[in-house]
Each structure stands twice: as structure tokens, then as C-alpha cells.
Amino acid sequence: MSEIQLPADFEAQMLSLLGKEEFKDFKAAINRNPRTSIRLNPFKTFALSWPKSPIPWSSAGYFLEERPSFTLDPAFHAGAYYVQEASSMFIEHILKSLHIPKGVYLDLAGAPGGKSTLLSSYLENEGLLVANEVIQSRAQILKENAIKWGLGNIVVTNNDPDHFSSFEGFFDLVLVDAPCSGEGMFRKDPQAREEWSLDHVTLCSSRQKRIMDQAGALVKGGGYLIYSTCTFNEQENEDMIRFLTEEFAFEPVRVPLEKSWGIDETEVETEDGSFFGYRFFPHKVEGEGFFITVLKRPNSASTQEPGRIKDFKHPVLKALGNRDSERLEQELGFNGAGKYYTLNDSYFRINQEFYRYFEKIAQALSLRYFGVELGKKQKNEWIPSHEWALSILPKEGFLTYALDQEQALEFLRKNEQSFEDLPKGWILFTYQNLPLGWGKNLGNRMNNYYPKEWRIRM
């Protein structure tokens, strides 16, 4: 790896932050190759065969000794794991060590989906996550990753932060991984180095304040706000803690740390006491640059519960009644806790417990996906969706067929395939017990229902 040239103003900033001797270590670390890390999906069975070592602050995270071709691993397409930078997996440690209550969460800047799928895993079937992305093309990527993760507890929205103004005090947790100057990604991303300037830092800081001026109000009484960046400077980090405590009532939260992790704890004095931030330097931590802080809304702050919507009205979504939902649950072999909606004759399922929250969200925000899309029903036959195939919901009544790696890759490329002794009808194709998608054997040919836009082109 050739030596990375750093902007002169950035070097001056880091010298001020670290001191001369430590800056040398930092600069040497910037010139080392970054490590590849993945986080396993705890709800999908996958035997990780690559040489690996655990990420100390994540129960499901691993460093890989070498970077494999993820595109040519069928398990990647089945949602068995997510390729995520190790530092940002620290959010799992925050959630678990603080025992943050499960409920209704918001990831305000969710794409491409690393933090959203992590929150989804933590919530399991005990919560609902709104994963939002303002840029439409990135919202599509977020949707695909939510589908692959398959837990059915995510609502993907495509909205500006100011569209959430009617949700003050609504969320148990709000996570904002803010758009930033990207200093922590200098090792991995040459473009971040080229775009960096002191003016860009100031621009990012003002943009972050606009976002956080909305986000701070969305946390309910007793709820949590998590703010993170992939940058080092105080203007986008500690100054944001000062801004938030001036604008809103928040209480400090301190996250327990192991000294061996090498994470720096920073303390910010405010009128409301000392608040804490956590900074990841690449010369101290196995991971990229990162900053994160946690704040708690006082119990006395306002809390908004969704009212009961007697007649759910939506331009394209139709809610099924309780009796019809119960009948579908029984027919499909699910656990009896689903609420159903239809969109263009396709059926969607969410957790019954959170349907009132979902209906308020659906009426106010621009939906891109929610729960699990199951497919369409023609007379007594289901035309199952790819989303159902990748979800962790049961697929009772469907035959399965195990593919080896080469067959699985051909399936994912949508190349023509034939199989001996395969019965007619719908077949769920799997790889190492992981569902990949549907095919339908018509006798004279096999129709591959893997989404055209997802197919492997390698």
C-alpha cells in the first residue's frame, strides 16, 4: 500500500488532538491495510469457515484474515452475514451493556443498512425499526439489505429529517449516523481525502446541527439518542454534544469499556453535567475511525403513543381485519401474531403488537418496504415472493432442494438449469440450509424467480 498523503490542515488538526508522538503512530496506522470484518445474522444458521478472530465488543462480529469474494459466496446473498466495519459494531455493546429497552426505534440515516440490521437483530420480535434514508437510490439499497436480513421487523422509509416533525416523543431509541467529513475513512476511501477541507468540516457540522435539531425531539421520555460519525474532529463530535444539551433536556450516559479495547473516552462539560463520547483511532483499535455518544431523555420529557386508528386509510395500502389476519396466520403456519396488509394484491405481514405504530408511520411517511412481503394468492395457490424466501418465517407446504456452491451461483446468475427427479410445482432452493429463492418446475422447464435486478453478473 503506497503512503497516503494527508491534507496539511488535517495533519495540523490531528497534531493538536493527539500530540506529536502519538500522531506518528496514527499516520503509520493510516498507511496499513484495513481489516475486513463481518457480522453474522443470529437468526440464520451459517458455519463460518474462513480464518477469523472475534471482534471484542460484538457477539456476532468477526475479523477475517483475508477478504474473500463476497459476490461469489451464496451465503452472502442469502443474508447469512453483513459486511460491516468493526468500529460501528460497538453499537451492539451499547445496546446490551445499557440494557436499552426494546420497542420502536428509528435509524434516521440508515443506508446502506449495517446499523439498521444490527438494530433489527437486537430488537428480534420485540420491537419495530424505522430505517430511513433521504436519498432514493440509497433507500433502495437499504430495502434490499432489510429483505436479505429477513427478520420482518423493519419499515424502510425515504424521507427528509424534517418530515418526522409529527413524531416528537415517539421513539424509544433514535440513532443518527450523521453524514460527516469522513476523516475516519481516509485509509479506505481516497475520495474522502480529496474532498476534505476545513470549510467542508464546517459545512458538515452545520448540516449535522440541522438534522439533530429534528432528531433530538423524536426521543420519548426515558428513551435514548445515539449520535455517531466516522470522523475525528471536535467540531463534528464533542461540539454536537454541547449543541444537543443546549437545545434539549438530556441526561449523560456512560458506556462501560474494557481497557484492552483501546477506545478513547472523552468527557464534555455542560450545564447539565459531564457527557461522554467514545473515539476510535486506527492506531489504537482494530477498525476505522469512529465517534459515538449516547444521551438519555429524562423520564419527564413528552411521550407520544399512537392512538387507535379505527379505519386505516392509505392511498395504496389496505389493512386486513383481525379475523382475516388470524386465518392467514393459521393457513401459513405462522405463530398467530401477525397483522396483514395488501398492496397491489400482494400480502405483507408485520408483528401484530406494533401495528398501531406502523399505521401512524405509514400515514405520515414515504414507505419503501415493511415487514415481510409474502406474495400473491391466486385461488388456493400462493405465488410466493422472494422476500418470503429470504425471511425467517416458516415456508410450510413447499418442497426444498439443496444446491451445491456451483449450482447456487448458477441459480443466482439466473442461468438456465435442469434437475433430475424434481417434482412439479414451487421449489425453495437452498444452499447450506439457507434459502436462496424460488423456482417453479413446469415439467419441460424450470422457471427461476430470483429477482432480475439482484442477479450476479460476475
N, C-alpha and C positions, 0 to 999 in steps of 0.2 A: 504494500500500500504506500503510494507516494505521499510525501509530507503535505499535510493540509495547511493551506495559507489562511490565516485568520485575519479579519478586518482589524486595522490598527486601533480603532475606538473600542472594539470588543476586547482586545487584549488589555487595554488600559482599564476597562471596566472590571475584568476578571482579576487583574493585578490588585485592584483596590479591594475586591471581595475576598481574595484568597491570600494575598501576600506573595512575595517574590518566590520563595522556595516552593510553596505549595502549587503556585501557578506552573512551575516547571513540570511537576507531576501531572497536573491537569492537561497540559499541552501534549505530553507524551501519551497520555491515555486517549486523547482525541485522535492520535495517529495510529492507534491499534484498531484492528478489525472488530466491528461489533459482533456480539454473540447472538445467535438465533435462539429464540425461545417460543414455546407453545404452551397453551393452557388446555387441558383435556376437558371434554364435556362429561360431567359426572353422571349424566343420565343415559349415556351411550357406552356400550361395552367395547373397549378398544385396547388391544395389547400393544403397548409402545415398544417396538423392537430396536429403535435407533439408540446408540450410546447416548446417555443423558446424565444430568445431575439435577437435583431438586432446586427450585427457587425457594429460598428460606421463608419468605413471607407469603407464599401461596401453596395451598394444599394440592392444587391441580396443575401447578406450573413447573415446567422443566426447561433447562438449558440443553440444547442439542450440541454434540461435539462437532458435527458438520451440518451444513444446510442441505437437506435433500431437495429433490424436485417435488414440491407440494402439488403442483399441477398434475403430476403423474402418479399421485397417491389417491386411489379411490376413497380411502377413509377421510381424506380432507374434504372431498365433495359431499360426503355423507354427514358432515357436521360432527365428526368424532373429536375434533380439536380446533382451536383457533390460533393462528399465528399472531402472537401479541408480544409487544415489547415488555421486558421483565419488570421495569420500574413501575409501570402503570398497574401491574397486578397487585401492588401494595393496597389497592382499594379493598381487595378481599380481606386483608389483615385488619383494615379499619372496621369493616362491617362486622367481622367476627369478634374482634377483641373488645369492641364497644357494645356488642350485643344490640346493634341497631334494630329496632322493631321492624318487622316486615309489614308491608301494607301497599300503598300506592306511591310509586317512585316516578321521578322524571329525570331522564338524561337529556338535557336541553340541546346539546350539540353532539349527537350520538354517532354519526358516521365516522369510520366505516362499520363499527359495531363491536370493537373489542371490549369496551367498558360496558356497553349495553348487554352483551351476552354474559359478562361476569355478573352484573346485577341480576339478570334473569336466573342464573344458576343459584344465586343466594336466595332469591325470593321463592324458588320452587313453585309449588301450587298454593302458596300462602300470600301471594301478592300479585300486583299488576304493574307493569312498567310501561310508561310512555317514553318511547325512544324517538326523539325529534331531530330533524335535520333541515336546515333552512335552504340548502342548495338541492334542487330537484334531482340532479344526476347522482349526487351522493346519497340522497334519500333512497334511491333505487338500490344502491349497494347495501345500505343498511337493511332494507327489506329482505334482500337475498340472504344476508347473514343471519337475520332473525329466523327466516324459514329453515335454513340449514341447522341452526341450533335446536329448533324443534320443540321447545318447551310449551309453546302456546300461551305464554303469559306476557307477550309484548304487543303493544299497539304502536305502529310506526306512523309518525305524523311528519308533515312537511310544512313548517310554519316559521315565521319570524318570532323572536322572543316577545315582541310586544303584542302578538296575538293571544298570549296567555294571560292578559290582564284580568280576565274574569275568573281566574283560578287562584286568587290570593288565599293563602292559608289552606290549600287543598292537598298538598303532597307531604307524605311522611319523610321523604328524602328527595332533595334536588341535587343532582350532580351537574356541574358545568366544567367540562374540559375545554377551556376557553381558547379561541383562535389567538395565537401569540406569535412572537418574533422567531420562535423555533430554534433558539440557541442550543437547546439540548439535543437537537438533531443534526448538528453540524457534521458529526462523524459520518452519518448515514446519508445526508441529503445535501449535495453541493449547491442546489438551488437556494436552500435556506441561508447558506453563507453569502451567496451573491446578492440576495435580496435584503440582507441585514444592514441597518444603519441606525444611528441614534434617533433620527426622525421616525424611522419605522417602529422603533420601540415605543416612542411617544404616541404614535398613531394607534398601535395595538392596545396600549394602556387606556386610551380614551374609548376605544371600541369595547374593551372589556367592561369598563365602568357603565356604559350604556346597557350592556347585557345584564350585568349584575344588579343594576338598578331595578330591573324587572324581576330577575331570578330571586333576589332576597325576599321579596314579598310573597313568593309562592309556597314557602315552607310553613307548615301548620305549627301551632303551638306544641312544643316538645319535640318537633321534628329537626332534621339535620340538613345542613348545607355543606356540600363538598365542592371546593374550588381547586382546579389544578391547571397547570401549564407545563409545556415542555421547554421551559426557558429558565435562565438563572438570575436575571437582574431583579433588583428590589422593586423597581417601578411597576412591574407586572405581577409581583408576588406579595411582598410584605405591604406595599402601599395599597394593594387591593384589600387586605385585611383591615387596614385603617379606614379605607373608604366604606367598607361594609358595616363596620361598627359605628361609624358616624351616621349612616343612613338608616340603619335598622337596629332593633334590640336583638343582640346575640350574646350567648354565653360561651366562654372558652371551652375547648375540648382538647385534652391531651391524649395522644395515642401512645400506648406502651411500645417500647423499642428494645430490641436486642442490640447490645453494643457491637457485636460481631458483624451486623448487617452493614455498618459503615454509613448509615443515613444521618445527615446533619439535622438536628432540631434547632429551629430558630424561634426567638421569642419577640413578640411585638407588644410594646406597652401602649395601652389605650386608656381612656377614661373609665372603661368597664373592666379593667384588669388586663392581665397578660394573656395574649392569644399565641397559638403555636402553629408553626409551619414546618414542613419536612422537605429537605432539599437533597436530591440525588446527584452526586458528582461522579462522572465516569472514572475518575482516578481512585474513588473510594468504594464504589458499588459496581457489581456486575450488572450493568444496564446503562441505558442512555439517560441524559439529563432530564430532570423532572422536579416539579414542586407541587406540593399538595397541602391543603389546610382543611380542617373540619370545624364548623361552628354549629352551635345548637340554639334553636329558637326557644325563648322562655316559655314555660307552660302557659303563662298568662296571655301569650300572643293569640291572635284570632285564628280560629279553625273553621274551615268550611266543609260541611258534609253535603253530599249530593242529595237533593230532595227526591222524592219518589216521582218518577215521570209516569203519569197514568197512561198516556198514549204517546209512545215514542214515535216522533215524526222526523223523517230524514228524507232528503231528495232521492237517494238510491238504495238505502238500507231498509230492510223490513224485519222487525223483530217477530219471532215466533212466540206464541203463548206458552205458558208453563206446561200445559198438557202435551202439546206437540213436541216441546223440548224433551220432556220425560220419555215420550215414545221413541224419539230418535236415540236417546241415550241407551235405552234398552235394546233397540234394534242393532245398534253399532257395537254393543258390548263394552261401553264405557262405564265409568264409575257412578253415573247418576247425578253428577254435579255440574252439568253443562247448560249453558243458555245459548240459543241458536238464532242466527240472523241469516237472511238471504240477500245476495247481491248478484244481479243478472242470472238468476236461477241457481247460483252456486251457494252451497251451505257453508257457514262459518260457525265455529264454536269457541266460546270463551268460558272461563270459570264463572259459574252461577253467582258465587259470593261477591264478585266485583262488577256485576252487570250495571248497577246504577252509576258507578263511577265511569264505566265505559260509555254509557249513553250520554252523560254530560260531556265527555271528551268528544264523542262523535258529532254532537250537535254544534260544537264550538270550533273544532279544528279540522284541518285537511288531512283525512286519513289516507294512508298508502297501503296499510295491511293491518290485520288484527287477529289475535288468537290463532286458530288453525283453520285454513280453508280445506274442506273435506271433498268437495267436488259436486257433481250434479247427480240428480236421480231421475232416471227415465223408467216410468212404470215401476217395476220392482228391482231394477238393476242400478247399482251405483256406478257412475263413471268417476273413479277416484282421482283426486288431484295429486300432483307432485308434492304439494305442501303436506298432505296427509301422509304420504310415503315417508317423508323425512322427519315427521313429528314423532314424539314418543307415545302417541296414542296407539291403542291396540288396532290391529288390522284383521279382525276375526273374519273367517269365511273366505279369505284369499289364500291361494296357493303361493308358496315361496320357492325360489330357485337360486341356489348358491352359485356365484360366479367366481372363477379364479381371477388373478390380477389382470391377465391379458384380456380375458373376456369382459371384465368390468370396465377396462379402459375403452374397449371397442363399443360397449354399451354407452359410455359417457361421451364418446365421439359421435354417437347416433349412426354408426356404420351398420350395414345390413348383417344380421346374424341368424343362424338357424341352430336349433337344438333338437336332439333326438328324444323321442318318448315324452314330449311335453304336452300336457293336456290342453284342450282348447279353453279360451277364456282369459281372464285377467291374471297376470302373474306379477308378484312382487319380487324383483331381482335384488339380491343381497350380495354383499362382499364382507367376509369375516363377520357374519351375523348383523351387519349394518345395512339397513335398507338404502338402496340407491335410486329406485324409481320403478315405474310400472311399464310392463309390456302387455300386449294382448295378442294371444296366439289365435289366428283365424283359420289355422289348418294349413293353408297353402303359403302363408307368410306370417311373420311376426312384426307387429306394429310397435315401434319404440316410442313411448310417451315422455321421454326425457325432454325438458324444455329446450327448444331450439337455440334460444339465446344464451343458455348455460353450457352448451356443448364444448368439449375440449377441442382445440384446434391444433394442438401440438402433435 
